[in-house]
Structures are given as C-alpha cells and as structure tokens.
C-alpha cells in the first residue's frame, strides 16, 4: 500500500515537472514579400509599313520610246522621290483612252486618275463630263501664268477643265545659202507671206530649181502649213464664227492659196516635194533651203548645225502671224479616289522649271507657262523655244477641231488634192470653182451637231 502511494507520487512529480518544462505556443504575424504578376495596360507605337499611293496617268503624248523614257526617268521619278507618290504612266491612243474611261464612268469603278490629252480632243472629255473643274487648283498658283492660247477648248463656259503642259507652233527656217536671195528690206524676224513667196521665186530662178519644202505626201502636215497662212490672212481660228479653220474657199483662204500658187507656178517647191512626209531630212541634206514647219522639226534641223541655219517666226499677213498651235493638257478624272495626289502632280508638272525640262527633253516643244522664259539658256533648243513662245503669245493661233469631223484624214486629203491640182499643176491663179467644190467635200465630213 505504502509502495503504491510512493510510486504514484513519483509519477505525479515527473508529470508535473515535464509540464512545467513544456514550451509555450506564441502566435506572431510576419509580413513576407511575395512576387506576383500584375496586368498593366499601356499604348505602344509600332511603325507599320503603309503601301505607297499610286496615281494612274494615261497619256496620248510621249509615245516615242525616247520621249517616254525621258518623261518617266527625268520628270516622274523626281516627283515620286519628292512626294512618295508612285505614278503609273501609260501611253494609249486617244480613242482607246476615252473608251476605257467611259467604261469606268459607267461602272463607277474609276481607276484612271489623270488623262494627258491632245487639245483637239478636249471637247470629248468636257462634253461627256469625265473631267473635273480645275479653277480652284489653278487660282492657288501665284508663281506661274498659263498662256491663254488654248483656253478656247481648255475652258468651257468660264470653267477650266484642262491645264496644257506642252505646245507647238510653226516657225520659218532658212538655210543661210538662201539669205542671198532674201528680198530687199525683208527680215526673217518680221517676214510677210508676200516676201516669203518672192523669196521662194528668187531662189528657184537663181538656183535653177525650187528649194521650198512642204509635206507633199498625202495626209501629213500640209493642212497645217496652209492653215497657218490662211489664219494670217484673216481666217478665224477653230471654234469661232465661220469662216474658221479648216476652210478652203473663203476670202482669207483664197488669199493664202494665191501665195502658194505663185510659188508653185515658179517651180519654187523642191522637185521631190510629193515624196516628202517630213521636212527635216530635205533641209538637213540641203535639198530644201526654206520652210514654214513645226517648231520641233525646226529645232531638230537647227540643232544639227546651228551656224548653217537662220530661224524666225512664221510669216505674217494682214491679220498677223497665223499658226496652227497644238497642245496636250492634263485633266483630273471625275470620280478619282486620289484627288489630292493628282493635284500635287498637276502642280509639279506646271512649275516653270519643270516645264522647260519637259519640253526641252522631249523634242523641243513649247512650255505653256510664261515664266518658263526665265529658265531658258542659250543652247539651240532654248533659242527655238524662245522664238516659238513669242509666236504663241503674240500670234493668231488655232487648235485642231478634230472632233468636229468624221474623219480627220479625209479632211487632210481635201487640202492635199487642192495643193496638187491648183498649186503644183496650176497656172499661178486661184480657181474659185475648184475651191468651192473642195469646200463642199469638206462640209460633207462635218459631224452633225
């Protein structure tokens, strides 16, 4: 009994001691840094490549490969580098271009932005309503003056639809050998048609053969060479009241025919004139000494040997210096999706310095901005352009009303036939009955209004 009590007491003592030595539990709050992912929104600019804007320029000008190459590489490429705008330049016949844009207008899918059109066809585009007004655009240009010679069909009812970028007129060129026969008191810089005829006759008499060049091959340039002389005698330019170019039998036309008939009766034309389709080669070979012809062709001859030739304006008549004046102009196509870029190209092409570069580089045509004179130098092409600009500014000019006739080639042939029958094979007089018959043929070719 006593041992049990002692044993239990010992056990109780051990338990008590162990309990006294047991550790206490303490609760402690500790902040421990923990990494976690947090989504944050922010704007980051990332460069994105935007396709370059492309303009489609359809043209019936610059068809010769050399002209086309120059226009693309020397004119359009710098524009592309300056603006970042690409130009898809397409050369296409005038009729085909008009038909293509007609389809685009009818379907509402316009892919042509600008058209470069011969001025004889401006009315096709304005009558159809395919080109946009340009007055607001042009009025913003304060550093250039567009010559008004082509406003008769570039401007309709006071609104401009085309801006010309290149032109041509007719000039006189003479081999210096012909100067010995120049009539007393006459100057090539102020020549009249009467003096021109006397000069041609004197050369034929002195040399034993004619030296005047015109294009005798049918359907070439004779209509324009004759037309320039008729304008000098008072024929109205195309688009004005009748009689207007082209005309065969009016009083001004008859007076012009008399000049050419006088030269023909004296055998003043070069013997092979009916084989001539361009006066450049005969003049350079010295088979011809005298011609009134297209300024670009004059430029070719003059540049080949400038010391050998003298150049002046076309001869004058009672009405002044007449000249057929062709031009090409740009219009912006209605419905284009690239209007602002098209305006940029139009502004660029009409800068005076670019005008000179275009027209010198593509064959010696004429700038149509008056300030271009300030950018001309002293080389032969510059001299031709300078003289041609004076004719364009001061002459009686007419465009070619091609759209007024069913077949312009047939119109040309009317004048070719009169030249051969009355000028080359006539007696030096004007056959009015023959002219009246020719006029009837011409009138039959007119498009009914």
C-alpha positions as CSV (number, residue, x, y, z in Angstrom):
1,X,0.0,0.0,0.0
2,X,2.8,2.4,1.0
3,X,4.9,1.5,-2.1
4,X,1.9,2.2,-4.4
5,X,1.4,5.6,-2.9
6,X,5.1,6.5,-3.3
7,X,5.1,5.2,-6.8
8,X,2.0,7.3,-7.8
9,X,3.5,10.3,-6.1
10,X,6.7,9.9,-8.1
11,X,4.8,9.6,-11.3
12,X,2.8,12.7,-10.4
13,X,6.0,14.6,-9.7
14,X,7.6,13.7,-13.0
15,X,4.5,14.7,-14.9
16,X,4.4,17.9,-13.1
17,X,8.0,18.7,-13.9
18,X,7.5,17.8,-17.6
19,X,4.5,20.1,-17.7
20,X,6.5,22.9,-16.2
21,X,9.2,22.5,-18.8
22,X,6.9,22.4,-21.9
23,X,7.3,25.4,-24.3
24,X,4.5,28.0,-24.8
25,X,2.8,28.5,-28.2
26,X,3.2,32.1,-29.4
27,X,1.3,33.5,-32.4
28,X,3.4,36.1,-34.4
29,X,2.2,37.9,-37.6
30,X,5.1,38.4,-40.1
31,X,4.9,40.3,-43.4
32,X,6.7,38.3,-46.1
33,X,7.2,39.8,-49.6
34,X,5.7,37.7,-52.3
35,X,6.2,38.2,-56.1
36,X,3.0,38.1,-58.3
37,X,2.1,39.1,-61.9
38,X,0.0,42.2,-62.3
39,X,-1.5,43.2,-65.8
40,X,-0.9,46.8,-66.7
41,X,-2.4,48.4,-69.9
42,X,-0.2,50.9,-71.9
43,X,-0.1,52.2,-75.5
44,X,3.0,51.3,-77.6
45,X,3.6,52.9,-81.0
46,X,4.7,50.3,-83.5
47,X,5.8,51.5,-87.0
48,X,3.6,50.0,-89.7
49,X,4.5,50.0,-93.4
50,X,1.8,51.7,-95.4
51,X,1.6,51.0,-99.2
52,X,2.7,54.0,-101.3
53,X,-0.1,55.9,-103.0
54,X,-0.3,55.2,-106.8
55,X,-1.6,57.5,-109.4
56,X,-2.6,56.3,-112.9
57,X,-1.7,58.8,-115.6
58,X,-3.0,57.8,-119.1
59,X,-1.4,59.7,-122.0
60,X,-1.6,60.0,-125.7
61,X,1.6,62.1,-125.6
62,X,5.2,60.9,-125.3
63,X,4.6,57.7,-127.4
64,X,8.1,57.6,-128.9
65,X,10.3,55.3,-126.7
66,X,13.0,58.0,-126.2
67,X,10.4,60.6,-125.1
68,X,8.6,58.1,-122.9
69,X,11.9,57.1,-121.2
70,X,12.8,60.7,-120.5
71,X,9.4,61.6,-119.1
72,X,9.4,58.6,-116.7
73,X,13.0,58.8,-115.5
74,X,13.7,62.5,-115.6
75,X,10.3,64.0,-114.8
76,X,8.2,61.5,-112.9
77,X,10.9,59.8,-110.9
78,X,11.9,63.1,-109.1
79,X,8.2,63.7,-108.3
80,X,8.0,60.2,-106.8
81,X,11.1,60.9,-104.7
82,X,9.8,64.3,-103.6
83,X,6.3,63.1,-102.6
84,X,6.3,59.4,-102.0
85,X,3.6,59.1,-104.6
86,X,4.1,56.5,-107.3
87,X,2.9,57.3,-110.9
88,X,1.8,54.5,-113.2
89,X,2.4,56.2,-116.6
90,X,0.5,54.6,-119.5
91,X,0.7,55.6,-123.2
92,X,-2.5,54.9,-125.0
93,X,-4.3,56.1,-128.2
94,X,-6.7,58.9,-127.6
95,X,-9.8,57.0,-128.8
96,X,-8.9,54.0,-126.7
97,X,-8.3,56.1,-123.6
98,X,-11.6,57.8,-123.9
99,X,-13.4,54.4,-124.4
100,X,-11.6,53.0,-121.3
101,X,-12.6,55.9,-119.1
102,X,-16.2,55.7,-120.4
103,X,-16.4,52.2,-119.1
104,X,-15.0,53.3,-115.7
105,X,-17.5,56.1,-115.5
106,X,-20.4,53.8,-116.4
107,X,-19.5,51.2,-113.9
108,X,-18.5,53.6,-111.1
109,X,-15.1,51.8,-110.9
110,X,-12.7,54.7,-111.7
111,X,-9.0,53.5,-111.9
112,X,-7.6,56.3,-114.1
113,X,-6.7,59.4,-112.1
114,X,-5.4,61.8,-114.8
115,X,-5.5,62.0,-118.6
116,X,-3.0,63.7,-120.8
117,X,-5.0,64.6,-123.9
118,X,-4.4,66.3,-127.3
119,X,-6.3,69.6,-127.3
120,X,-8.2,68.7,-130.4
121,X,-10.0,66.1,-128.2
122,X,-10.6,68.2,-125.1
123,X,-14.2,68.6,-126.1
124,X,-14.8,64.8,-126.0
125,X,-14.0,64.9,-122.3
126,X,-15.8,68.1,-121.3
127,X,-18.9,67.2,-123.3
128,X,-19.1,63.8,-121.6
129,X,-18.4,65.3,-118.1
130,X,-15.5,63.0,-117.4
131,X,-13.1,65.6,-116.1
132,X,-13.2,67.9,-113.0
133,X,-13.2,71.7,-112.8
134,X,-9.7,73.0,-112.0
135,X,-10.2,76.7,-111.3
136,X,-9.7,76.4,-107.5
137,X,-6.5,74.5,-108.1
138,X,-5.0,76.9,-110.7
139,X,-6.0,80.0,-108.8
140,X,-3.7,78.9,-105.9
141,X,-0.7,79.0,-108.2
142,X,0.8,82.5,-107.7
143,X,4.2,81.8,-109.3
144,X,3.1,80.9,-112.8
145,X,0.9,82.2,-115.6
146,X,-0.7,79.7,-118.0
147,X,-0.7,81.2,-121.5
148,X,-4.3,81.7,-122.8
149,X,-3.7,80.4,-126.3
150,X,-5.6,77.1,-125.6
151,X,-8.4,78.5,-123.4
152,X,-10.9,78.2,-126.3
153,X,-11.3,74.5,-125.5
154,X,-9.5,74.0,-122.2
155,X,-12.0,76.4,-120.6
156,X,-15.7,75.8,-121.1
157,X,-18.3,78.4,-120.1
158,X,-15.8,80.1,-117.9
159,X,-14.6,76.9,-116.1
160,X,-11.2,75.4,-116.7
161,X,-11.1,71.6,-117.2
162,X,-7.6,71.1,-118.7
163,X,-4.2,72.6,-118.0
164,X,-1.9,72.5,-121.0
165,X,1.7,71.2,-120.3
166,X,3.2,71.3,-123.8
167,X,2.5,73.0,-127.1
168,X,3.8,73.5,-130.6
169,X,3.6,76.2,-133.3
170,X,5.0,76.9,-136.8
171,X,8.3,78.7,-137.5
172,X,10.3,79.7,-140.5
173,X,13.7,78.1,-141.1
174,X,16.1,79.0,-143.9
175,X,19.5,77.6,-144.9
176,X,21.9,80.5,-144.8
177,X,22.6,80.0,-148.5
178,X,19.1,81.3,-149.1
179,X,19.8,84.6,-147.4
180,X,21.5,85.9,-150.6
181,X,18.0,85.8,-152.2
182,X,16.1,87.5,-149.4
183,X,14.1,90.4,-150.9
184,X,15.4,93.8,-150.2
185,X,14.2,95.2,-146.9
186,X,12.9,91.9,-145.7
187,X,14.0,90.3,-142.4
188,X,13.3,86.7,-141.4
189,X,12.3,88.0,-138.0
190,X,9.4,90.1,-139.5
191,X,8.8,88.3,-142.8
192,X,5.4,88.7,-144.6
193,X,3.9,85.9,-146.8
194,X,4.3,88.2,-149.9
195,X,8.0,88.4,-149.1
196,X,8.2,84.7,-148.5
197,X,6.7,84.0,-151.9
198,X,9.1,86.5,-153.6
199,X,12.0,84.8,-151.7
200,X,11.0,81.4,-152.9
201,X,10.7,82.5,-156.5
202,X,14.1,84.3,-156.4
203,X,15.8,81.1,-155.1
204,X,14.2,79.0,-157.8
205,X,15.3,81.4,-160.5
206,X,18.8,81.8,-159.1
207,X,19.4,78.1,-158.4
208,X,17.6,76.6,-161.3
209,X,15.2,74.6,-159.1
210,X,12.9,75.1,-156.2
211,X,14.0,74.9,-152.6
212,X,10.8,75.3,-150.6
213,X,9.8,72.3,-148.5
214,X,6.2,71.4,-147.6
215,X,4.9,67.9,-146.8
216,X,3.6,66.7,-150.2
217,X,2.8,63.1,-149.1
218,X,-1.0,63.0,-148.5
219,X,-2.5,63.2,-145.1
220,X,0.6,64.7,-143.4
221,X,1.2,68.3,-142.4
222,X,0.2,70.4,-145.5
223,X,-3.2,71.3,-144.0
224,X,-1.4,72.9,-141.0
225,X,1.2,74.7,-143.2
226,X,-1.6,76.1,-145.3
227,X,-3.8,76.7,-142.3
228,X,-1.1,78.9,-140.7
229,X,-1.0,81.1,-143.8
230,X,-4.8,81.3,-144.0
231,X,-5.0,82.5,-140.4
232,X,-2.5,85.2,-141.3
233,X,-4.9,86.5,-143.9
234,X,-7.9,86.7,-141.5
235,X,-9.4,83.2,-141.3
236,X,-10.9,82.7,-137.9
237,X,-9.4,80.1,-135.5
238,X,-11.4,76.9,-135.0
239,X,-14.3,77.4,-132.6
240,X,-15.0,80.9,-133.8
241,X,-17.7,82.1,-136.3
242,X,-17.3,80.9,-139.9
243,X,-15.2,81.0,-141.9
244,X,-12.9,79.3,-139.4
245,X,-10.2,76.7,-139.7
246,X,-10.3,74.4,-141.5
247,X,-11.7,76.2,-144.5
248,X,-10.9,76.0,-148.3
249,X,-12.9,78.6,-150.2
250,X,-13.3,81.8,-148.1
251,X,-11.8,85.1,-149.0
252,X,-8.9,84.7,-146.4
253,X,-8.3,81.1,-147.6
254,X,-8.3,82.2,-151.3
255,X,-5.7,84.9,-150.4
256,X,-3.5,82.3,-148.8
257,X,-3.9,79.9,-151.8
258,X,-2.7,82.7,-154.0
259,X,0.6,82.9,-152.2
260,X,1.2,79.2,-152.6
261,X,0.0,79.2,-156.2
262,X,2.6,81.9,-157.0
263,X,5.4,79.7,-155.6
264,X,4.1,76.7,-157.5
265,X,3.9,78.5,-160.8
266,X,7.5,79.5,-160.5
267,X,8.5,75.9,-159.7
268,X,9.5,77.1,-156.3
269,X,8.9,73.9,-154.4
270,X,11.7,71.3,-154.3
271,X,11.3,68.8,-157.2
272,X,10.6,65.8,-155.0
273,X,8.0,67.6,-152.8
274,X,5.4,65.0,-153.4
275,X,7.6,62.4,-151.7
276,X,8.2,64.5,-148.6
277,X,6.5,63.5,-145.4
278,X,8.7,65.5,-143.1
279,X,10.9,68.5,-144.0
280,X,13.7,67.6,-141.6
281,X,15.8,65.3,-143.9
282,X,15.5,67.5,-147.0
283,X,16.6,70.6,-145.0
284,X,19.5,68.8,-143.4
285,X,20.6,67.4,-146.8
286,X,20.2,70.9,-148.3
287,X,17.7,69.7,-150.9
288,X,15.5,72.3,-149.4
289,X,16.5,75.7,-148.2
290,X,13.3,77.2,-146.9
291,X,10.3,76.0,-145.0
292,X,7.5,77.0,-142.6
293,X,7.1,74.0,-140.4
294,X,6.5,72.5,-136.9
295,X,8.8,74.1,-134.3
296,X,10.1,70.7,-133.0
297,X,11.2,69.8,-136.6
298,X,12.8,73.2,-136.9
299,X,14.6,72.5,-133.7
300,X,16.0,69.2,-135.0
301,X,17.4,70.9,-138.0
302,X,18.8,73.9,-136.2
303,X,20.4,71.9,-133.5
304,X,22.2,69.7,-136.1
305,X,24.2,72.7,-137.4
306,X,23.1,76.0,-135.9
307,X,25.7,78.0,-137.8
308,X,24.1,76.8,-141.0
309,X,20.5,78.0,-140.5
310,X,18.5,81.0,-139.5
311,X,15.2,80.7,-137.7
312,X,12.3,83.2,-137.3
313,X,8.6,83.3,-136.7
314,X,6.1,82.1,-139.3
315,X,5.5,84.8,-141.9
316,X,2.8,87.4,-141.2
317,X,-0.2,88.5,-143.2
318,X,-2.7,91.4,-142.8
319,X,-4.2,89.7,-139.7
320,X,-0.8,89.0,-138.1
321,X,1.3,85.8,-137.6
322,X,-1.0,82.9,-138.0
323,X,-0.2,79.5,-136.7
324,X,-1.8,76.2,-136.0
325,X,-1.0,75.5,-132.4
326,X,-1.3,72.1,-131.0
327,X,-1.2,71.3,-127.3
328,X,-1.5,68.5,-124.8
329,X,-3.2,69.1,-121.5
330,X,-3.9,67.3,-118.3
331,X,-7.4,66.7,-116.8
332,X,-8.3,65.1,-113.5
333,X,-10.8,62.3,-114.0
334,X,-14.2,62.6,-112.3
335,X,-14.5,60.0,-109.5
336,X,-10.8,59.6,-108.8
337,X,-10.0,58.3,-105.3
338,X,-6.7,60.1,-105.4
339,X,-7.7,63.7,-106.0
340,X,-5.2,65.4,-103.6
341,X,-2.3,63.4,-105.1
342,X,-3.5,64.2,-108.6
343,X,-3.4,67.9,-107.7
344,X,0.1,67.5,-106.5
345,X,1.2,66.0,-109.8
346,X,-0.5,68.7,-111.8
347,X,1.2,71.4,-109.7
348,X,4.6,69.8,-110.2
349,X,4.3,69.4,-114.0
350,X,3.4,73.1,-114.4
351,X,6.3,74.5,-112.4
352,X,8.2,76.8,-114.8
353,X,11.5,75.0,-114.4
354,X,9.8,71.6,-114.9
355,X,8.0,73.0,-117.9
356,X,11.3,73.8,-119.5
357,X,12.8,70.5,-118.6
358,X,9.8,68.5,-120.0
359,X,9.7,70.4,-123.3
360,X,13.4,70.5,-124.0
361,X,13.9,66.9,-123.1
362,X,11.1,65.5,-125.2
363,X,11.8,67.1,-128.6
364,X,11.8,70.9,-128.3
365,X,8.1,71.5,-127.7
366,X,6.9,74.7,-126.0
367,X,6.3,75.3,-122.3
368,X,2.8,76.9,-121.7
369,X,3.8,78.8,-118.6
370,X,5.0,82.4,-119.3
371,X,7.6,82.3,-116.5
372,X,9.4,79.4,-118.3
373,X,11.3,82.1,-120.3
374,X,13.3,82.9,-117.2
375,X,14.7,79.3,-117.2
376,X,15.9,79.2,-120.8
377,X,19.6,79.2,-121.6
378,X,21.5,79.8,-124.8
379,X,21.7,76.4,-126.5
380,X,19.9,75.8,-129.8
381,X,16.8,74.2,-128.3
382,X,16.4,77.2,-126.0
383,X,16.6,79.6,-128.9
384,X,13.8,77.7,-130.8
385,X,11.6,77.6,-127.7
386,X,12.1,81.3,-127.1
387,X,11.0,82.2,-130.7
388,X,8.1,79.7,-130.5
389,X,6.9,81.2,-127.2
390,X,6.8,84.7,-128.8
391,X,4.6,83.3,-131.6
392,X,2.4,81.6,-129.1
393,X,2.0,84.8,-127.1
394,X,1.5,87.2,-130.0
395,X,0.2,85.1,-132.9
396,X,-3.2,84.2,-134.3
397,X,-3.5,80.6,-133.1
398,X,-5.9,77.9,-133.9
399,X,-6.4,74.4,-132.4
400,X,-7.3,71.4,-134.4
401,X,-11.1,70.7,-134.3
402,X,-10.7,67.0,-134.9
403,X,-13.8,66.0,-133.1
404,X,-15.9,68.2,-135.4
405,X,-15.3,65.9,-138.3
406,X,-16.0,62.3,-139.1
407,X,-12.5,61.5,-140.5
408,X,-9.6,63.9,-140.0
409,X,-7.5,62.0,-142.5
410,X,-10.2,62.7,-145.1
411,X,-10.2,66.4,-144.1
412,X,-6.4,66.5,-144.8
413,X,-6.9,64.9,-148.2
414,X,-9.2,67.7,-149.3
415,X,-6.3,70.2,-148.8
416,X,-3.8,67.8,-150.3
417,X,-5.8,67.5,-153.5
418,X,-6.1,71.3,-153.9
419,X,-2.4,71.6,-153.4
420,X,-1.6,69.1,-156.1
421,X,-4.2,70.3,-158.6
422,X,-4.1,74.0,-158.2
423,X,-0.7,74.8,-156.6
424,X,1.7,72.3,-158.2
425,X,-0.2,71.9,-161.5
426,X,-1.9,75.2,-161.8
427,X,-1.1,78.5,-163.6
428,X,-0.5,80.6,-160.6
429,X,-4.0,81.8,-160.2
430,X,-6.8,80.8,-157.8
431,X,-9.5,78.6,-159.2
432,X,-12.5,79.6,-157.1
433,X,-14.8,76.9,-158.6
434,X,-12.3,74.2,-157.6
435,X,-12.1,75.7,-154.1
436,X,-15.9,75.7,-153.8
437,X,-16.1,72.0,-154.8
438,X,-13.4,71.2,-152.3
439,X,-15.3,73.1,-149.6
440,X,-18.4,71.0,-150.4
441,X,-16.4,67.9,-149.8
442,X,-15.1,69.3,-146.5
443,X,-18.5,70.3,-145.3
444,X,-19.8,66.8,-146.0
445,X,-17.3,65.4,-143.5
446,X,-18.6,67.5,-140.6
447,X,-20.2,65.8,-137.7
448,X,-23.9,66.7,-137.4
449,X,-24.5,68.8,-134.3
